[in-house]
Amino acid sequence: MAATSVLEELTVDGKRVSVVGDCAPGYRNVLDAVISNFRERGELGASVCVYRDGHKVVDLWGGHRDPAREQVWASDAIVSMASVVKGMLAFALHMLADRGKLDYDAPVAQYWPEFAAAGKGQITVRQAISHHAAIHFIDAARPGDFYRWDRMVAAIARQKPEWPPGTRGVYHTVSIVFVLGKLIQCASGEYPWEFFRREVTERLGVDYHLRFTEAERARYCQNYDTEWFVREAKIPPDVMARFFAGKGDVSQVLTPEEQAAMPYQLSGGNARGAARLFACASMDGELDGIRLLSARTIDLMTQVQWYEKCAVWGTPMRTALGFLVNDPAFFYIGPNPQAFGTAGSGGSFAMADRENRIAVGYSINRYWPALALGDRARAVIDSVYRSL
């Protein structure tokens, strides 16, 4: 790839916007899509990264950290990629399954005994991690528990399923993060953020973090226009309250000491980090001589477990074991129906296509105004496939 440089400069909202980075020959379509997102689709700050055949071929970033366009988006900026974290946790869990530490068809309670409460003793790991366990609400959580790991997982352990597990698919909007994380903790003996940092962030060089250090927090960019996610979903307020029961106004539900520590409990990363991890999957589990997963485990973790309209969100989802599989109506990620990935509200995503041996990451700080990935993400995806 060519040396990093300013590849395009344009004016948006009366301010100069630079698109910076590397773009290998043949991938001009991706650069054009990024430029169009800034010029035509309201992009604020963003990063795009593409791998092909295990090699990084596109690494672009640009825009600003703030709506006033005063703070430039840096090459190492990190941002909350929202539910992309679920795919990151799923990778870590499958690494443990690959090592024989977890059995997909064993009861969750075999690893997490407290989970058996409220009639959940027969729920399998497979059901729990594929959004098929009907524990999408967290009624026992109190405001602030979301930021207190042990309290949140205890609340989920006490939750009663809404209907017989395995009978209806429903996106476990918040609870799945803690279910995946607790299973990682039980199988590894470490908190999930500790396991992920050592085995993924440091081992493979993935700039994604389940909890931030102070240095990572300094690189963190705030998200904007996040209200679109709730507005477009049209979910009744009482349902949303049950999803997010453990949150609440931080200034009211946490002590001053907890508030001071909270920034280091955020998760996030950037397109470069997300694409690198999914590039490993696109190469059957090995990248740059480092193997995270066997090809057999990738086969298993990407098998569709249910494909129907989510019982709460109402959108069709092709759901695998912790990942979403390509679906034109909700999670469109190109022409290959076997491509898979993870999507964040507002439009961030990471995906892999093993057939074409590509991986793409996209991180943003201004949400797209829709529940699905949106036009900016689609423009990036289509530009990658036009480049093949």
Summary of the structure (lengths in Angstrom):
residues: 388
radius of gyration: 19.9
end to end distance: 16.3
largest distance: 59.3
contacts: 1379
relative contact order: 0.17
helix: 38%
strand: 21%
